[in-house]
Amino acid sequence: MSGSAHHIVIVGAGFGGLETVHRLRGAPVRITIIDRRNHHLFQPLLYQVATASLATSEIAWPIRHLLRNRPDVTTLLASVTGVDKEARQVRLDDGSTAPYDTLVLATGARHAYFGHDDWEPYAPGLKTLEDATTIRRRILVAFEKAERETDVKRRAALLTFVIIGAGPTGVELAGTIAELARSTLPRDFRNIDTRQARVILIEAGERVLAGFDKDLSDYARKSLERLGVEVELGVPVSGCTAEGVLYGDKKLAAATVIWAAGVQASPAAQWLGVAADRAGRVVVEADLTIPGHPEIFVIGDTAAVLNPEGKPVPGIAPAAKQQGRYVADTIRGRLRGERTRPFRYKHDGSLATIGKRLAVIDFGWIKLRGAFAWWIWGLAHIYFLIGVRNRLSVALNWLWIYTRDQRSSRLITQGRAAGEAQRSAPCR
Amino acid sequence: MSGSAHHIVIVGAGFGGLETVHRLRGAPVRITIIDRRNHHLFQPLLYQVATASLATSEIAWPIRHLLRNRPDVTTLLASVTGVDKEARQVRLDDGSTAPYDTLVLATGARHAYFGHDDWEPYAPGLKTLEDATTIRRRILVAFEKAERETDVKRRAALLTFVIIGAGPTGVELAGTIAELARSTLPRDFRNIDTRQARVILIEAGERVLAGFDKDLSDYARKSLERLGVEVELGVPVSGCTAEGVLYGDKKLAAATVIWAAGVQASPAAQWLGVAADRAGRVVVEADLTIPGHPEIFVIGDTAAVLNPEGKPVPGIAPAAKQQGRYVADTIRGRLRGERTRPFRYKHDGSLATIGKRLAVIDFGWIKLRGAFAWWIWGLAHIYFLIGVRNRLSVALNWLWIYTRDQRSSRLITQGRAAGEAQRSAPCR
């Protein structure tokens, strides 16, 4: 590749960013992909790391390794601090800059607390591998502490798990924690009966899985209740503290609270100095560029995009991938001097699992639920994992969970060892 | 189990502690096993986590899960703060106490800096899962930073890896890092040639693997050199700083330094107020108890034990296991009123690997080296892993490394994302 080839800088190696790179294979361009982390993360299975079912390395891959066969691509582990639109360069954390001819921002989103950032320490969200190991540690430590606790009230609080938000992530977390308590752990403890643990799923809206057909929502709620999850609908949470959760007019003592209620886009809109919607997403044109700068694309969870019917495109992996493909094709077309067509989102369907044997799938034209849907869900996710080794490894883990209720990753790490907990420091 | 049965408290769920529990199956006793961590760790493979070859969950298991079928055993996640020998109770971090009839201390060892604790931040050691992910992060971040570094000197320092101490752990780390740089990583980077990385193994003594036969030591040294490791023998390290290492009259600029030179026993001797050797190990009687207290056993890396020939018993897993078996048999014998025989260590052999295809094995009566020894080493370690799933999973990983040079766990986690590195805090 010559140094004078069209240079594309892609920020973010999630589904959108990586798909852009893949689709540009063979194009007459140079690519630099920048990410703050060294790994691409398969977020749809992140809740399984948080619930001790999978290991971190089974759902994350070093970005530069994924792109090792692409001499046209340079991978940088770096944090972007801003974009200079006029000079056409990205500013990096070490003070250096990366000049671009075309810029693709695919920096994703973080969980958001709707103006209540003070809730975060008590109700961590789930977006990164570190988030997942933090939540895993909290869940496992709660059971450990309950085993040692003699005070009845405190023990009950330790055995109360609250999940806020009943989208797919909230439903998957609630179902899996309930199974952990009811199937995986009971024989391991002597002083407590882990089956007595309460798992409470709180949702401000009127139903779980609001993005799905109403029948599937109802089925999901009933399935969760059958697993032992208490589902509280139509009650917004009004506070998260060290003691637990306030919702409606109730006060619930809970040692473990997990936030699955909302996301906020990365600060790309600030970098660009352009309009953002309430969730911080950049409002883009029909071709996913920002007004006045056709050389700057914003895609995935960072962008507010409408589908042909005027509804917002959901923040899911297939949508980000479609946008990545569109951006790559648009860049190729431009280099050939072709006119671009607007982006059109095609919704293939929505999937969510409820525990280890049930799922709901809403393809629009057909709706599936139950064990058969779970098998489709499982096969689809194994198919989309990267690498034969990971597919085998995840399949092996699921087989063990399915047949023996053994979860392989019940490790309390990263935190302090027991007894060091007093030592100050918010290090997680 | 009745509350009045003989109560054994075991502190530490390493090889020694767990073996004691296993060997006491069916004995007329109650057992409480206490550990600061929730997992038993297969330490012989810890270096493979540190070098991105295995995931943490493949070599660690929740203690209470391992003992789920033993209703006579209670597992506590707790930190011991002291022992009251007269009242016969162990003091725990939460202020509570655990009374015992027999106490077994099997609390292991940490790496030690021989009076230079200020070296630790610059030269981390390898004893826990957190140590391993810390070292893995440092190694991987060094390559990432080198890829972005334009200054030739700083880049060279980033690509210099120093391992201090040429026992089995040091040899295994050096060999694996050399392979990482020479086989696994080259195609993943664009600006650096990872094959130019220097891996330097520094040893104060006159040979590598001093515990092995001299022929095997020489073979290991030559094999390491063939892998590209620079072996420096007979030179003690005189300093570790943020810039690198001082040894002999040399000053070596290195971003990554790993300590594999010495261990210090856990503070069991202080808890007991008894004599310890230079490495902090409790000096025990022939029956592994402390003087005047036949009800207190100290085993594994925490104890200084001599074998029948008067040589110190090595700090390896098989030795700890033999001691665990001995203690369990001794307790059983006492409950039957039998006299106890002294502990006799039987050395089965020493093993060490050099990279992914060579090993040395010193059985005493026969010495093996090369690829055949590696296969024996690999099969032995897979055999000793706990659980069918883990055996399959580790075998799968090794197959991939062996045939494709792909290492599955190249994740930079736990630390800050790039660009957040400046943010103070020694959180690791």
Interface residues (C-beta under 8 A of the other chain):
Chain A: R36 R37 N38 H39 A55 T56 S57 E58 A60 P62 R64 H65 L67 R68 N69 P71 T74 T75 L76 L77 A78 S79 T81 L92 D93 D94 S96 L129 E130 T133 L140 V141 E144 E147 R148 R187 D188 F189 R190 N191 G387 R389 N390 L392 S393 L396 N397 W400 Q406 S408 S409 R410 L411 I412 T413 Q414 A417 A418 G419 E420 A425 C427 R428
Chain B: R36 R37 N38 H39 A55 T56 S57 E58 A60 P62 R64 H65 L67 R68 N69 P71 T74 T75 L76 L77 A78 S79 T81 L92 D93 D94 S96 L129 E130 T133 L140 V141 E144 K145 E147 R148 R187 D188 F189 R190 N191 G387 R389 N390 L392 S393 L396 N397 W400 Q406 S408 S409 R410 L411 I412 T413 Q414 A417 A418 G419 E420 A425 C427 R428
